Amino acid sequence: MARTVSKPSRAPSSAAVVLASNADDAAFATTLAKGLVVLEAFKAGATLLGNMELSTLTGIPRPTVARLTHTLAELGYLHYDADRAKYRVGARSLRMAHPLLADMQFRQVARPMMQELAQSLRGTVSIGLLDGTSMIYVETARSGDVGPHVPDIGMPIPVVMTAMGRAAAATLPQTDAARLEQRIEGEDAELWSAFRDNYRAGLAQCTSRGFCTCWGEYMASIHAVAAPLFHASEAKRSFSINCGIPAFRLQPGQLESEIGPRIAALADSIRAIVRQAEPTTTPRKIKKITSPGK
């Protein structure tokens, strides 16, 4: 039986962890690292933060945080709200994302096809990029009413408990795939234990059917299907494409019999247009395959 748990809401890695892992690296710029840790503390639901809150979230001493936020505000990466004595992410931070997104020109090619499928299925269709143990949305299209989960560019979701994450992992070379499993377990052993079997089953589904399903594991009211897109070996980037549908809109068996093949066909079309080879998915040994819908 699939186990549904609340979405992870862990704070970013503390500065102590980041610094400790690079203690022997003379080339590691600790001040820069701390500044980036501060920036990463801002997320949806935590868009306005004071120095004390940032210190608690990051593990960086408050006096150091105060210097970092002041510097980041002077550079435009943070904006200081004088009335609340707190900071929010500044407009200049958007410039950091643009070069990365501009380097993914296939997004513009894919978007009209994604929008057509999203409208047809009355859900969301999105492309994700593997980033550590998370998937980052880099393109998304949706119909009008898609329920409580509204994806947006830059939004992270966990690899282990999502169809999008499992499909992206299926594009990885075997060594990288094993390393990813170790990293997921190392970051959150409880989460890995809860979703390991379903995660590996998803990889096997990608090999056998070209897509994998996820029955409300990340968000109970949303069922999803995803297909591997491609692994760009030179840039070490792995992409997948998914479709999320509110559970109440699905007919029995529709996710696997109709939507799965359609998202796999869309992945084929995108690869053909951008001339990317079909990802090689290697069968993995799994201990358990969870029955759909349970």
C-alpha positions as CSV (number, residue, x, y, z in Angstrom):
1,M,0.0,0.0,0.0
2,A,1.4,3.4,-0.9
3,R,2.2,5.5,2.0
4,T,1.3,9.2,2.0
5,V,3.2,11.5,4.2
6,S,3.3,15.3,4.4
7,K,5.5,17.2,2.1
8,P,9.0,17.8,3.4
9,S,9.5,21.3,4.7
10,R,13.1,21.1,5.9
11,A,15.2,24.2,6.2
12,P,18.2,24.6,4.0
13,S,21.4,22.8,5.1
14,S,22.9,24.8,8.0
15,A,26.1,26.7,7.4
16,A,27.8,24.4,9.8
17,V,27.1,21.4,7.6
18,V,28.1,23.3,4.5
19,L,31.3,24.5,6.0
20,A,32.2,21.2,7.6
21,S,31.9,19.3,4.4
22,N,34.4,21.7,2.8
23,A,36.7,22.3,5.8
24,D,39.7,20.9,4.0
25,D,39.2,22.8,0.7
26,A,41.5,25.8,0.7
27,A,39.7,27.1,-2.4
28,F,36.3,27.1,-0.7
29,A,35.0,30.7,-0.2
30,T,33.2,30.5,3.1
31,T,31.7,34.0,3.0
32,L,30.2,33.5,-0.4
33,A,28.8,30.1,0.7
34,K,27.1,31.7,3.7
35,G,25.6,34.4,1.5
36,L,24.1,31.8,-0.8
37,V,22.8,29.8,2.1
38,V,21.0,33.0,3.3
39,L,19.5,33.5,-0.2
40,E,18.3,29.9,-0.3
41,A,16.4,30.4,3.0
42,F,13.8,32.4,1.2
43,K,11.0,30.2,-0.3
44,A,7.3,30.2,-0.9
45,G,5.6,30.8,2.5
46,A,8.8,32.5,3.8
47,T,9.2,35.5,1.5
48,L,9.8,38.1,4.3
49,L,12.5,37.2,6.8
50,G,14.4,39.1,9.5
51,N,18.0,38.5,10.5
52,M,17.0,36.4,13.6
53,E,14.8,34.2,11.5
54,L,17.5,33.8,8.9
55,S,20.0,32.9,11.6
56,T,17.6,30.2,12.9
57,L,17.0,28.8,9.5
58,T,20.6,28.7,8.3
59,G,22.6,28.2,11.5
60,I,24.7,31.2,10.8
61,P,25.3,33.6,13.8
62,R,23.0,36.6,13.7
63,P,25.8,39.2,13.5
64,T,27.2,37.4,10.4
65,V,23.7,37.2,8.9
66,A,23.2,41.0,9.4
67,R,26.4,41.7,7.4
68,L,25.4,39.3,4.7
69,T,21.8,40.7,4.3
70,H,23.1,44.2,4.3
71,T,25.6,43.4,1.5
72,L,23.0,41.4,-0.5
73,A,20.6,44.3,-0.2
74,E,23.2,46.8,-1.3
75,L,23.8,44.6,-4.4
76,G,20.1,44.3,-5.1
77,Y,19.7,40.6,-4.4
78,L,17.6,41.4,-1.3
79,H,15.2,44.2,-0.6
80,Y,15.0,45.7,2.9
81,D,11.5,46.5,4.1
82,A,12.1,49.3,6.6
83,D,8.5,49.2,8.0
84,R,8.9,45.5,9.1
85,A,12.7,45.5,9.5
86,K,12.8,42.4,7.3
87,Y,14.1,41.3,3.9
88,R,12.6,39.9,0.8
89,V,14.3,38.6,-2.4
90,G,15.2,41.5,-4.7
91,A,14.5,41.7,-8.4
92,R,18.2,41.3,-9.3
93,S,18.0,37.7,-8.2
94,L,15.9,36.9,-11.3
95,R,19.0,37.6,-13.4
96,M,20.7,34.6,-11.9
97,A,18.0,32.3,-13.3
98,H,17.9,33.7,-16.8
99,P,21.2,32.4,-18.3
100,L,20.2,28.9,-17.1
101,L,16.7,29.1,-18.6
102,A,18.0,30.7,-21.8
103,D,20.3,27.7,-22.2
104,M,17.2,25.4,-22.4
105,Q,15.8,26.6,-25.6
106,F,13.8,23.4,-26.0
107,R,11.3,24.8,-23.4
108,Q,10.0,27.3,-25.9
109,V,9.6,24.5,-28.5
110,A,7.8,22.2,-26.1
111,R,5.5,24.7,-24.5
112,P,2.7,24.9,-27.1
113,M,2.5,21.1,-27.1
114,M,2.5,21.1,-23.3
115,Q,-0.3,23.6,-23.2
116,E,-2.4,21.6,-25.7
117,L,-2.1,18.5,-23.6
118,A,-2.8,20.4,-20.3
119,Q,-6.0,21.8,-21.8
120,S,-7.1,18.5,-23.2
121,L,-6.6,16.7,-19.8
122,R,-7.6,19.6,-17.6
123,G,-4.4,19.4,-15.6
124,T,-0.8,20.6,-15.6
125,V,2.1,19.5,-17.8
126,S,5.6,20.5,-16.7
127,I,9.2,19.9,-17.4
128,G,11.6,19.4,-14.5
129,L,15.4,19.5,-14.1
130,L,17.1,17.2,-11.6
131,D,19.0,19.2,-8.9
132,G,20.5,17.0,-6.2
133,T,17.6,15.3,-4.5
134,S,15.0,17.7,-5.8
135,M,13.3,18.4,-9.2
136,I,13.1,22.1,-10.2
137,Y,10.3,23.1,-12.5
138,V,11.8,24.8,-15.6
139,E,8.6,25.0,-17.7
140,T,4.9,24.5,-17.0
141,A,1.5,24.7,-18.7
142,R,-1.9,24.3,-17.1
143,S,-5.6,24.5,-17.8
144,G,-7.8,26.8,-15.7
145,D,-8.6,24.9,-12.6
146,V,-5.9,22.5,-11.6
147,G,-6.6,22.1,-7.9
148,P,-4.3,23.0,-4.9
149,H,-1.0,22.2,-6.6
150,V,0.0,25.0,-9.0
151,P,3.5,24.4,-10.4
152,D,5.7,27.4,-11.3
153,I,9.2,27.9,-12.7
154,G,11.8,27.5,-10.0
155,M,9.6,25.5,-7.7
156,P,11.4,22.5,-6.1
157,I,9.7,19.1,-5.4
158,P,11.4,15.9,-3.9
159,V,12.7,13.3,-6.3
160,V,11.9,10.3,-4.2
161,M,8.2,10.8,-3.8
162,T,7.2,12.2,-7.2
163,A,6.7,10.8,-10.7
164,M,8.7,13.6,-12.2
165,G,11.7,12.8,-9.9
166,R,11.6,9.1,-10.7
167,A,11.4,9.7,-14.4
168,A,14.4,12.0,-14.3
169,A,16.3,9.5,-12.2
170,A,15.6,6.9,-14.9
171,T,17.7,8.9,-17.4
172,L,20.8,8.7,-15.2
173,P,23.8,6.4,-15.9
174,Q,23.8,3.5,-13.5
175,T,26.7,4.9,-11.3
176,D,24.9,8.3,-11.0
177,A,21.6,6.6,-10.2
178,A,23.2,4.6,-7.4
179,R,24.9,7.8,-6.1
180,L,21.5,9.6,-6.1
181,E,20.0,6.8,-4.0
182,Q,22.8,7.1,-1.5
183,R,22.3,10.9,-1.3
184,I,18.6,10.6,-0.8
185,E,19.0,8.1,2.0
186,G,21.8,10.2,3.6
187,E,19.7,13.4,3.6
188,D,16.6,11.8,5.0
189,A,16.7,8.1,5.9
190,E,13.0,8.1,7.1
191,L,11.8,9.5,3.8
192,W,13.9,7.1,1.8
193,S,12.6,4.1,3.8
194,A,9.0,5.2,3.3
195,F,9.3,5.7,-0.5
196,R,12.2,3.5,-1.6
197,D,10.1,0.7,-3.0
198,N,7.8,3.0,-4.9
199,Y,10.7,5.0,-6.1
200,R,12.4,1.9,-7.5
201,A,9.2,0.6,-8.9
202,G,8.9,3.9,-10.8
203,L,12.3,3.4,-12.4
204,A,11.2,0.0,-13.5
205,Q,8.0,1.4,-14.9
206,C,10.0,3.9,-17.0
207,T,12.0,1.0,-18.4
208,S,9.0,-1.2,-19.2
209,R,6.4,1.3,-20.2
210,G,8.2,4.6,-20.9
211,F,6.4,6.4,-18.0
212,C,5.8,6.0,-14.3
213,T,2.8,6.8,-12.1
214,C,2.5,8.4,-8.7
215,W,-0.8,8.1,-6.8
216,G,-1.0,11.0,-4.5
217,E,2.2,10.4,-2.7
218,Y,3.5,13.9,-2.8
219,M,0.1,15.6,-2.6
220,A,-2.9,13.3,-1.9
221,S,-5.4,15.2,-4.1
222,I,-3.1,15.1,-7.2
223,H,-2.2,12.0,-9.2
224,A,0.6,12.2,-11.7
225,V,2.4,10.5,-14.5
226,A,5.8,11.3,-15.9
227,A,8.2,10.2,-18.7
228,P,11.9,10.5,-19.0
229,L,12.9,13.3,-21.4
230,F,16.7,13.2,-21.8
231,H,20.0,13.3,-20.0
232,A,22.4,15.9,-21.4
233,S,25.7,14.3,-20.5
234,E,27.9,17.2,-21.2
235,A,26.1,19.6,-18.9
236,K,25.1,16.7,-16.6
237,R,21.4,17.7,-16.7
238,S,18.6,15.2,-16.5
239,F,15.0,16.2,-17.5
240,S,11.6,14.7,-17.3
241,I,8.1,15.7,-18.2
242,N,5.0,15.1,-16.1
243,C,1.3,15.6,-16.0
244,G,-0.6,16.2,-12.8
245,I,-4.4,15.7,-12.6
246,P,-6.8,16.3,-9.7
247,A,-7.7,12.9,-8.4
248,F,-11.5,13.6,-8.7
249,R,-11.2,14.1,-12.5
250,L,-9.7,10.7,-13.2
251,Q,-11.6,7.7,-14.4
252,P,-10.5,4.3,-13.2
253,G,-7.5,3.2,-15.1
254,Q,-7.2,6.4,-17.1
255,L,-3.8,7.5,-15.7
256,E,-2.1,4.3,-17.0
257,S,-4.2,3.5,-20.1
258,E,-4.5,7.1,-21.5
259,I,-2.5,9.8,-19.8
260,G,0.7,7.8,-19.4
261,P,1.0,6.9,-23.1
262,R,0.2,10.5,-24.0
263,I,2.9,12.0,-21.8
264,A,5.4,9.4,-23.2
265,A,4.4,10.3,-26.7
266,L,4.9,14.0,-25.9
267,A,8.4,13.2,-24.6
268,D,9.1,11.4,-27.9
269,S,7.9,14.4,-29.9
270,I,10.0,16.9,-27.9
271,R,13.1,14.7,-28.3
272,A,12.5,14.4,-32.0
273,I,12.2,18.2,-32.5
274,V,15.3,19.0,-30.4
275,R,17.2,16.0,-31.8
276,Q,17.9,14.4,-28.4
277,A,18.4,10.7,-28.2
278,E,15.9,8.6,-26.3
279,P,17.3,8.1,-22.7
280,T,18.7,4.7,-21.9
281,T,16.8,3.3,-18.9
282,T,18.5,0.4,-17.2
283,P,16.3,-2.1,-15.4
284,R,16.7,-2.0,-11.6
285,K,16.0,-4.7,-9.1
286,I,13.1,-3.8,-6.9
287,K,11.7,-5.5,-3.8
288,K,8.1,-4.4,-4.2
289,I,5.8,-2.9,-6.7
290,T,2.9,-1.1,-5.1
291,S,-0.6,-1.8,-6.6
292,P,-2.0,1.3,-8.4
293,G,-4.5,3.3,-6.5
294,K,-3.6,2.0,-3.1
